[in-house]
Amino acid sequence: MNATNRVVGRTALVLVGLALLVLGVGVVLVQTAPWAATAWHDIGGSLGDLGRDTARDASVTAWTWVLGGGVVLGVLALVVLTTIGGGRVGTVVEDDGSAGGVAGTVRIDAAAVQHALSSAIGSMPEIGSLAVDVYRVRGDRAIRIRVRPRRGASPRDVTTGIERIVTDLDALLGDRLPVLLEIARGGAGAGRTDRVH
């Protein structure tokens, strides 16, 4: 549940991985194979003479391409970095009143919803700990509730209680928000299978 563009992220990972793989294989070959070391020194020597006898216009064109490529890579890096993140949002509901013909804007802050859900769910005796987060997923807002029930608590009771609280929240907000409920194993001895007593 985040705002990261998966295609851009995976493409960037593949390209960086391939570049690092080629670089690593090249370093190993230069260190271990005499023919690779000779080729490396020959390439280095020819690169030293590169551009020595070229015209000024050709040199300017080449540097323009190099700097342009650097700028494009920088912009792509900024795009990737700005889309990386939790995708968390600060507003749960935002309505400008245009549908009902009412002037003004209503905004409900994510912190208010988080506090309301934390207070209501935290008062349930089956809940040991919880975390509530609001995310933007494909342009819509969604709530993620992670709970750790007390040892011996019934997952069915926990789910039913949280569903009732979320239904009340939907009625209060006037909008039905998607909710992801994660129930973690809780209590002491969480490494063993929990049993409902």
C-alpha positions, 0 to 999 in steps of 0.5 A: 500500500504505497504510492510508488510506481511499480513499473518505474521502480522495477525498471530502475532496479533491473537497470541498476542490477545489470549495470552492477553485474556488468561492472562486477564481472568486468572487475573480476575479468580485469583482475584474473584474465590477462587478455581482459587486463590488456584490453582494459589498458588499450581502451584506457589509452585510446580514451586518453586520446579521444577528442584531441584532434576534433573540431570545436563544434563536434566537441560542443555537440558531444558535451551537450549530449553528455550533459543532456543525458546527465540532466535526463538521468537526474530528472528520472532519479528525482521522479523515482525518489519523489514517488518512493514513500509510504504513500501516507496521506494527511487527509481522509475525506475532502469534499468541496460541496459541489455535489450537494450545492453547498459552498465551502470545503470539508476536510477530515484529517487522517490524524482524527480518524487514526485517533478515533479508530485507535481509541475505539479499537484500543478499548476492546479487551481482546486487543493488545496493541494496534497501529492505524495508518491512512494511505493513498492507493490508486488515487483513493484513500484506504485505511490499514489497521494492524492489531496484535490481539492478546493471547487467547483472543478469538480472531473472529471476535477481533474481526467482528468488533473491528468491522462494527467500529469501521461500519460506524466510522463509515456512517460518521464520515458519510463515505465508505473507505477501504480497510485492510485489517492485519491481525498479528499473532500476539501475546507471550510465546508468540513463536508457538501456535496460539490456542483459543481458550 
